[in-house]
Amino acid sequence: LLTKMVSTTVCSPSVTKRLCFLLFALALVFPALLWAAEIEVSNPQVMASDDGYVLSADFKFEFNQRLEEAVTKGVVLYFVAEFELTKPRWYWLEEKAVSRSQTYRLSYHALTRQYRVSTGGLHQSFATLNDALLVFSHIRSWLVIDKNDKSVHLGGPYQAALRLRLDLNQLPRPFQITALGNKEWSLGSDWKLWQATLPALPVVDAK
């Protein structure tokens, strides 16, 4: 439990620098508390679009045998991508401007022998597990800030944060107990932080 707390707290955009320093110091004294990230986040970008600001990013991970067996035996796995945008303030805690999440539901249908990924109202079927995993290994054009959202402004700087994790809380109850503290079920990333400056949105010509 303490290991999980360190993993999800260190470098979280909502944590002050002093607390982050203390947690890192604790991890140095007790290396066993470090929770290794099994998912690597790379190339995160927030870009302007006609609908607002969209996010693209890549996630690199290996799907171990235990998880693969669980899926093929009918266990549905839920992966959650989480995005946050905060505004640093020297006089107080960071101001959280945006918080978004998107859930990917991974399942296997024995009758059709196909893997299925569902997110929102979109459903896609694939012949292989690797093809299904590509859906949330490469996120493209995820709308994270609507063009009418008044909580953000042009420019910045903002601090953006992104992570992807297997949501153990959505597993069937027996599997939740099995997964507790089990390394084979601990598939997730640390928060990926970067400085983001919001560009101007495209101008839509009135007709």
Buried (B, 14 or more C-beta within 10 A) or exposed (E): EEBBEBBBBBBBBBBEEEEBEEBBEBBEEEEEBBBEBBBEBEEBEBEBEEBBBBBBBEBEBEBEEBBEEBBEEEBBBBBBBBBBBBBBEEEEEBEBBBBBEBBBBBBBEEEEEBBBBBBEEEEEBBEEBEBBBEBBBEBEEBBBBEBEEEEBEEEBEBBBBBBBBBBBEBBEEEBEEBBEEEEEBBBBBBBBBEEBEBEEBEEEEEE
